[in-house]
Amino acid sequence: MAPTQTDAVSAQTSPDRRPDIRPFHVHVSDAALGDLRQRISATRWPERETVDDLSQGVQLARMQELARYWATEYDWRKAEAKLNALPQFVTTIDGVDIHFIHVRSKNPNALPIIITHGWPGSIFEFLNTIGPLTDPTNHGGSTADAFDVVIPSIPGFGFSGKPTEAGWTPDRIARAWSVLMNRLGYTRYVAQGGDWGAPITSAMARQAPNGLMGIHLNYRASVPAEIDKAIRAGDPAPPELSREEKAAFDAINNFAARGSEYRFIMGTRPQMVGYGLADSPVAFAAFMYDHNNGEPQRLLTRDAVLDDITLYWLTNTATSSARIYWENSNKSNTSATVQKTADISLPVAVTVFPGEIYNAPRSWTQRAYRNLVYFNTVDKGGHFAAWEQPQLFSEELRNAFRSLRSRGL
């Protein structure tokens, strides 16, 4: 059974009660969970890899142990309870249902923020940031740091609808997010994104809708065009690069050569991806498991990883989520020209987390964003920074947008 909507709405979220915003409640049927466990148990396994590292993919023994736990001990109902403890809604924008979490701070002067996930992430990435952002006084901040938090599911992901036509690029999603914030009654707000959330948030900044004050990114398109061209051509690093720039060049080069195969598959054949991954939960889990530098549980619990994987499985979004890669398949993920950073005049804040695909040097970031108002390098966290380090991530958002609050924009 698909997740359902409910008429129940808390007093905290009553301002969202309007006919085009419907309250949402998650409940997956016992039959669907039983089918998942049965499919896991019926997995036909491949032979063991012929190496002792991750160079051929996630190891057989690791996947078999994950599958055993998933089928016999993991409890999706706990994940459901986490979601249903939060105000959730659905609204239709541009013909597609958009699911989102919306938590208002008790501070009437809170700054609204819309935060966008990526792949293979989801709304689960940000659940542990909601408390620190909406209630900062109980999480090391001050009342003036409070945010109202909006966390939507990208179309084709999670509980949002699946587009039935092509064209849902980051630019189109950005326009939908602007409609969403306007529909929620916000006349001034900020936006944040990492992974696919970064190009979506950057598109919002380029479009500069009324009310958007600035953006924060934790994954940037700050690679100079000449560096991107050299990497694409397989050329060595230019000799004039600083030590920090050379390290970033090498990291991008390594990712392009060894770490981005999944995006080429989804970028060219998302429908073919779905035929196998929509039928086998273990195949789907293995495909998604190989992120975070091949160690998804390095900074995440096993249950956290499975909450995310199970969400994709239960909503059957292997194919629909892959299509965002296809929509951008003729574009680079590294060049500053892709996100058209030169066209962004709004204030931009950037945090560099050390476990990111590459650590963007300040020099490149300043070249990319003409109105860079905040740049900071922190000492822990990776590509899924909010998921891995929710408190630190929240502190960075407070710091990043403090100048905009003080300027009264």
C-alpha positions as a printed Julia matrix, in Angstrom:
409×3 Matrix{Float64}:
  0.0     0.0     0.0
  1.29    3.45   -0.87
  1.85    6.09    1.81
 -1.36    7.93    2.58
 -2.47   11.46    3.32
 -4.37   12.36    6.44
 -6.62   15.19    7.52
 -4.8    15.56   10.83
 -2.71   18.71   11.18
 -1.07   20.07   14.27
 -1.59   23.54   15.67
  2.06   24.26   14.9
  1.42   23.84   11.18
 -2.04   25.41   10.94
 -0.73   28.36    8.82
 -0.17   25.78    6.07
 -3.84   24.82    6.01
 -5.03   25.9     2.59
 -6.75   23.92   -0.17
 -3.66   23.51   -2.35
 -1.5    22.19    0.52
 -2.57   18.79    1.85
 -1.29   17.22    5.08
  0.6    13.97    4.52
  1.12   10.88    6.67
  3.35    7.91    5.89
  2.06    4.37    6.31
  3.41    1.47    4.3
  1.37   -1.72    4.37
  2.54   -4.86    6.13
  2.17   -6.63    2.78
  4.7    -4.29    1.14
  7.2    -4.83    3.96
  6.65   -8.58    3.82
  7.25   -8.56    0.07
 10.51   -6.69    0.64
 11.75   -9.24    3.17
 10.75  -12.12    0.91
 12.59  -10.63   -2.07
 15.72  -10.08    0.03
 15.65  -13.7     1.22
 15.22  -14.97   -2.36
 18.27  -13.12   -3.68
 20.42  -15.03   -6.18
 23.93  -14.05   -5.2
 26.95  -13.62   -7.5
 30.33  -15.15   -6.77
 32.83  -13.42   -4.51
 34.96  -10.6    -5.89
 38.51  -11.5    -6.93
 40.21   -8.69   -5.01
 40.45   -7.69   -1.35
 39.33   -4.09   -1.74
 36.4    -2.09   -3.13
 37.82   -1.71   -6.63
 35.24   -4.14   -8.07
 32.37   -2.78   -6.01
 30.84   -3.58   -2.64
 32.13   -6.93   -1.39
 29.87   -9.98   -1.36
 30.29  -10.65    2.37
 29.36   -7.07    3.25
 26.23   -7.14    1.1
 25.16  -10.52    2.46
 25.44   -9.26    6.03
 23.53   -6.09    5.16
 20.81   -8.17    3.49
 20.57  -10.47    6.48
 20.1    -7.54    8.83
 17.67   -5.81    6.45
 15.44   -8.88    6.2
 15.49   -9.98    9.84
 16.26   -7.06   12.19
 15.75   -3.71   10.46
 12.49   -1.94   11.42
 11.0     0.46    8.86
  8.27    1.43   11.34
 10.88    3.38   13.31
 11.69    5.38   10.19
  8.0     6.0     9.6
  7.63    7.25   13.15
 10.48    9.74   12.65
  8.78   11.16    9.58
  5.28   11.19   11.06
  6.54   13.08   14.11
  7.13   16.0    11.73
  4.66   18.17    9.82
  4.52   16.79    6.27
  2.56   18.06    3.31
  1.96   17.62   -0.4
  1.17   20.34   -2.92
  0.88   20.16   -6.69
  3.24   22.41   -8.65
  3.63   22.35  -12.43
  1.56   19.19  -12.61
  3.62   17.17  -10.1
  2.9    16.46   -6.43
  5.66   17.84   -4.24
  6.11   16.27   -0.79
  7.8    18.38    1.84
  8.51   18.7     5.55
  7.73   22.12    7.0
  8.7    22.94   10.58
  8.2    26.46   11.86
 10.35   27.84   14.65
  8.71   29.24   17.77
 10.64   32.42   17.03
  8.31   34.63   14.92
 11.36   36.29   13.37
 12.9    33.02   12.2
 14.54   33.06    8.77
 12.84   30.62    6.35
 15.17   28.21    4.56
 14.51   25.61    1.86
 17.02   22.73    1.9
 17.43   20.34   -1.04
 18.83   16.8    -0.97
 20.6    14.86   -3.7
 21.11   11.26   -4.9
 21.25    8.75   -3.27
 20.11   10.94   -0.41
 16.63   12.03    0.61
 14.75   14.01    3.24
 16.31   11.62    5.79
 19.59   13.51    5.34
 18.24   16.53    7.2
 16.05   15.17    9.99
 18.69   15.72   12.66
 19.28   19.31   11.57
 15.66   20.38   12.15
 16.05   20.75   15.92
 19.28   22.79   15.79
 17.89   25.01   13.04
 14.4    25.69   14.42
 15.32   25.67   18.12
 18.91   26.95   18.27
 18.82   27.96   21.95
 18.67   24.28   22.88
 21.45   23.38   20.44
 24.26   25.82   21.12
 22.87   28.87   19.32
 20.88   31.99   20.11
 17.27   32.92   19.44
 18.4    35.17   16.59
 19.77   32.11   14.76
 16.35   30.46   14.3
 15.1    29.15   10.96
 11.77   27.96    9.63
 12.73   24.8     7.74
 11.27   23.52    4.47
 12.65   20.21    3.16
 11.08   19.06   -0.13
 11.54   15.77   -1.94
 12.82   16.32   -5.49
 10.26   15.24   -8.13
 10.83   11.55   -8.8
 12.28   11.0    -5.32
 10.64    9.73   -2.15
  7.02   10.71   -1.67
  6.97   13.37   -4.38
  5.25   12.55   -7.64
  7.08   11.09  -10.63
  7.16   13.39  -13.67
  5.52   11.84  -16.72
  7.35   14.08  -19.18
 10.95   15.07  -19.75
 12.29   18.46  -18.78
 12.54   18.33  -14.99
 15.99   19.87  -14.91
 17.48   21.72  -11.93
 16.18   24.97  -13.45
 12.6    23.67  -13.53
 12.86   22.27  -10.01
 14.23   25.63   -8.84
 11.18   27.38  -10.25
  8.95   24.9    -8.43
 10.78   25.6    -5.16
 10.16   29.32   -5.62
  6.45   28.61   -6.09
  6.5    26.44   -2.97
  8.05   29.13   -0.78
  5.63   31.71   -2.12
  2.71   29.36   -1.51
  3.86   28.97    2.11
  3.63   32.74    2.47
  7.33   33.53    2.7
  8.38   36.89    1.3
 12.04   36.6     2.31
 13.99   33.35    2.6
 17.29   31.6     1.86
 18.15   28.29    0.18
 20.7    25.54    0.75
 21.91   22.56   -1.25
 24.54   19.88   -1.67
 24.89   17.15   -4.31
 21.93   17.7    -6.7
 20.69   20.27   -4.23
 23.64   22.46   -5.26
 22.69   22.94   -8.93
 19.03   23.31   -7.93
 19.9    25.94   -5.33
 22.29   27.65   -7.76
 19.5    27.76  -10.34
 17.31   29.5    -7.78
 20.04   32.08   -7.26
 20.38   32.68  -11.01
 16.63   33.06  -11.36
 16.63   35.38   -8.32
 12.91   35.11   -7.52
 11.39   37.8    -5.34
 12.16   36.98   -1.72
 15.3    34.88   -2.17
 18.03   36.6    -0.14
 20.99   34.3    -0.68
 22.17   30.7    -0.84
 24.51   28.3     0.93
 26.25   25.43   -0.85
 28.29   22.52    0.43
 29.06   21.19   -3.05
 30.09   23.8    -5.57
 30.61   24.18   -9.3
 33.69   26.24   -8.57
 36.15   24.54  -10.93
 37.59   27.04  -13.42
 36.75   26.31  -17.06
 40.39   25.74  -18.01
 40.81   23.19  -15.22
 37.66   21.37  -16.27
 38.9    21.33  -19.87
 42.26   19.85  -18.82
 40.56   17.09  -16.8
 38.25   16.22  -19.7
 41.2    16.06  -22.08
 43.25   13.89  -19.7
 45.94   16.55  -19.47
 48.24   16.91  -16.45
 47.62   19.61  -13.87
 48.8    23.04  -15.01
 52.16   23.83  -13.35
 51.01   27.17  -11.94
 48.47   25.6    -9.56
 48.98   26.11   -5.84
 49.31   23.08   -3.57
 45.63   23.39   -2.57
 44.52   23.75   -6.2
 46.67   20.77   -7.26
 45.07   18.61   -4.55
 41.62   19.62   -5.8
 42.65   18.87   -9.41
 43.85   15.39   -8.44
 40.69   14.65   -6.43
 38.39   15.65   -9.31
 40.51   13.69  -11.75
 40.34   10.6    -9.53
 36.57   10.89   -9.14
 36.06   11.33  -12.89
 38.15    8.23  -13.57
 36.99    5.89  -10.8
 34.15    7.26   -8.74
 31.42    8.48  -11.07
 30.44    5.42  -13.08
 26.93    5.38  -11.63
 26.17    8.85  -12.97
 27.2     7.83  -16.49
 24.9     4.8   -16.3
 21.95    6.83  -15.05
 22.79    9.71  -17.36
 22.52    7.53  -20.45
 20.14    4.68  -19.6
 17.93    5.48  -16.58
 15.16    3.22  -17.87
 17.53    0.27  -18.13
 18.71    0.89  -14.57
 15.15    0.52  -13.36
 14.39   -2.87  -14.88
 16.84   -4.61  -12.58
 16.85   -2.32   -9.58
 13.07   -2.07   -9.34
 12.86   -5.86   -9.11
 15.69   -6.77   -6.72
 16.07   -4.9    -3.42
 19.58   -6.27   -2.89
 20.68   -5.13   -6.35
 19.25   -1.72   -5.61
 20.87   -1.57   -2.17
 24.27   -2.53   -3.61
 23.95    0.16   -6.28
 23.17    2.82   -3.68
 25.47    1.5    -0.98
 28.62    2.39   -2.86
 28.79    6.07   -1.93
 30.6     8.14    0.7
 33.96    7.04   -0.7
 32.82    3.43   -0.72
 32.19    3.48    3.02
 28.57    4.56    3.6
 28.66    3.49    7.22
 31.9     5.32    7.96
 29.89    8.18    9.43
 26.34    6.82    9.28
 24.65    4.03   11.2
 23.46    0.92    9.41
 19.86    1.85   10.17
 20.36    5.35    8.74
 21.65    3.86    5.49
 18.75    1.41    5.34
 16.15    4.08    6.11
 17.24    5.84    2.94
 17.52    2.71    0.79
 14.16    1.42    2.0
 12.49    4.74    1.2
 13.65    4.45   -2.4
 12.54    0.8    -2.56
  9.07    1.31   -1.09
  8.37    4.28   -3.37
  9.82    2.46   -6.41
 11.92    5.44   -7.39
 15.05    3.76   -8.8
 14.21    4.91  -12.32
 12.46    8.2   -11.62
 15.3     9.42   -9.4
 17.91    8.38  -11.99
 16.33   10.57  -14.64
 17.76   13.76  -13.16
 21.15   12.49  -14.39
 19.7    11.91  -17.86
 18.23   15.41  -17.88
 21.75   16.75  -17.33
 23.66   14.07  -19.26
 25.15   16.56  -21.71
 26.5    18.74  -18.93
 29.6    18.48  -16.76
 29.24   18.21  -13.0
 32.4    20.16  -12.36
 32.72   23.24  -14.56
 31.59   26.59  -13.23
 29.88   27.11  -16.59
 27.42   24.31  -15.83
 25.79   26.08  -12.93
 26.49   29.41  -14.67
 27.99   30.84  -11.51
 28.89   34.07  -13.3
 25.16   34.74  -13.61
 24.64   34.6    -9.83
 24.57   38.05   -8.25
 22.84   37.1    -4.99
 24.99   36.5    -1.88
 26.59   33.04   -1.85
 27.96   31.19    1.19
 30.15   28.1     0.91
 31.29   25.52    3.45
 34.01   23.03    2.55
 33.72   19.67    4.31
 36.96   17.63    4.21
 35.38   14.36    3.05
 33.86   16.0    -0.04
 34.64   14.72   -3.54
 37.04   17.62   -3.82
 37.89   20.47   -1.47
 37.32   23.63   -3.47
 40.12   26.14   -2.84
 39.08   29.62   -1.8
 40.8    30.97   -4.93
 38.54   28.96   -7.25
 35.44   29.74   -5.18
 36.08   33.48   -5.27
 36.49   33.3    -9.04
 33.2    31.42   -9.4
 31.0    33.58   -7.18
 31.28   37.35   -7.5
 29.22   37.92   -4.35
 30.83   35.39   -2.02
 29.86   36.52    1.49
 31.01   33.5     3.49
 33.64   30.79    2.98
 34.73   28.34    5.63
 36.57   25.03    5.78
 35.56   22.73    8.63
 37.42   19.76   10.07
 34.93   16.92    9.64
 32.08   15.76    7.46
 31.81   14.63    3.87
 29.59   14.74    0.8
 26.42   14.16    2.83
 27.41   16.74    5.41
 24.02   17.32    7.06
 23.5    13.58    7.43
 26.96   12.94    8.83
 27.47   16.06   10.96
 24.04   17.63   11.62
 25.17   19.9    14.46
 28.18   21.24   12.57
 26.12   21.64    9.41
 23.51   23.63   11.35
 26.18   25.84   12.88
 27.52   26.57    9.4
 24.1    27.69    8.2
 23.75   29.98   11.21
 27.15   31.53   10.51
 26.62   31.69    6.76
 23.38   33.64    6.89
 24.06   35.79    9.95
 25.33   38.67    7.85
 22.15   38.65    5.75
 19.99   38.8     8.88
 22.04   41.68   10.28
 21.75   43.61    7.01
 18.0    43.24    7.19
 17.71   41.97    3.63
